[in-house]
Amino acid sequence: MPGTLKIAYRLLVNDRAKFAALLVGITFAVFLMIEMTSLFSGILKRASATVINIGAPMWVMDPAVQTVANTIPLPDYVLDEVRSIPGVKFAVPLYSGGGLVKLRDGTYQSVNIVGLDDASLYGRPKLLAGNIQDLFTENAFLAVKDSEFYKLENPAVGTEFEINDHRGVIVGIAHVAASGLFGVPTLYTTFNRSLQYIPNMRMTISYILVVPKTPADVQAIKKSAAAAGYVALTEDEFIQKISTFYTYQTGIGTNMLLMTVISFIIGLSISGQTFYTFILENIEKFGALKAIGAKGRVLISMILFEASFVALTGYGIGVGLCAAIIFLARLYLPDYAAIITYWNLILAFIMVVVIAAASSYVGVRKVLRIEPFDIFRG
Amino acid sequence: MPKAAIEAAGLTKWFGTGEAKTMAVREVTFDAYFGEMLYIVGPSGSGKTTLLSMISGILRPNAGTVKIEGVDIWGLSADALADFRLQKIGFVFQDYHLFPRLTTAENVAIPLILQNRPWDEALNEARRDLEVVGLKERAELPPVKLSGGEQQRVAIGRAIVARPDILIFDEPTASLDGETGRNIVSFVRQHVLSDQRCIVMVTHDSRIFEFSDRIMRMEDGKLKAIERESLSAQ
């Protein structure tokens, strides 16, 4: 490390009170920014839980569908039409809807019911207990063991219950990758049984799950579906569509953005003000350095180094703190939705860089303006 | 005939324009020589500090030239002038301007570090010069733990560590009591001044006049007189 940067480092860390204030400011801002954006990421992931858990590469739906929960039923002939598209390896129907389970104490619990294709059970979850073949037996359901599982009074294989005035039996306990957003338990059954249990309109298929023969067939399938008046989306596109809906069509995105911006402003205010004070306190010394022969770019490099060092250290602590808090929160709050993604980290990093740049800009301006002659004049 | 270290000719400086224009220095011409300690004295506002700033390459004159060892310093680019100051000129400021968060040795080493000398080498040289100014034992303390006189000696150590030919002192005794001020200047006279070095000092303090070789008296921005005092003459 060049000696001038060592000097800068020592000037910074040896002023413990200001260094601590700078670190607290950046750490706090990073923590809040990552916490907010992680919560948002978690909410978006949960909003797409059914898509993630089913795992189909392509989904055919009505063009007006905005989220996986708000289905618009498709006529049965669409399934045949999709199956006839060249490039489709196979296509199966999926039912997604809501039901009411009557609990032992007589109260009702809303549930999300997913009806899988009777022939293939395509999109079935991983079983923790039970046998998948038992799903073909009478009144059979799989219960998903996620954070909402307890709302069904923690059923086991063989537990009987009443759903929409019909008898149901739990034949398996399943595990899925993502829990749902709306805080209701999920039951899996076959497509036809779901139609028997849940009152339906004339059209019954919620989605058609499509597996293309090759990735190159995706575009042709999309075109054919569009020509038939429907839309075919890849899994990622569907997740993105759902995310876009929640981000822009509900208040969630705006509120999270607002909180993130407030966190950014808090971080900028604390660290900018403290850094400015730090520079002001040393301004005459920087002027003396200029008189001795330090060039402007050397002083700029010292200030940028100090700002970057504080920013990166605060960022690291902030990320660590946030990860620890989320980890602890998940231990005690199963419904806690926050997940840290690379995008959260990148966004927070960009914001920290902006904070560091803004703070150092003020310092650099001040230092470049000081004239060595002012040092002589006192 | 001693060799000229600084040749200032027709130096003029004003601040402001129009009715606010103030003449700070008016056509001052003088030479300073190697091996001498030249004082610039005069009342407040007489232009001493402005003159000192112009001859040390930190304030551009409106007219006139300054040559240091034959180099017209105001003909140099900003970067070249900064390098020139770093190599050739050492500064001792009135308020020392030491970094309170660095150790004494680190403060002294700053000019060497600015010259891109390796950190350890710069600190070792700084410690050697702290020995010269009698502060070897204080090398690892922060300046705030030192007395005013000691801080002034640290500032002198910083000024001489890069072995400059010209030393510029701005009111070096202003923040010190009489006895300490005399001791400092006496020390500079005995240990810092040499045949290869020229010292120019701005001061109000008549108690240290005895240590000068020549005294330039300024008044209203003009050079009033150059007097020869001093130890070397005595």
Interface residues (C-beta under 8 A of the other chain):
Chain A: P2 G3 T4 K6 I7 R10 L11 N14 D15 N282 E284 K285 G287 A288 L289 K290 A291 I292 G293 A294 K295 V298 E371 P372 F373 I375 F376 R377 G378
Chain B: T49 T50 L52 S53 S56 I58 L59 D79 A82 D83 F84 R85 L86 Q87 I89 F91 F93 Q94 D95 H97 L98 F99 R101 L102 E106 A109 I110 P111 L112 I113 L114 N116 R117 P118 W119 A122 R158 D170
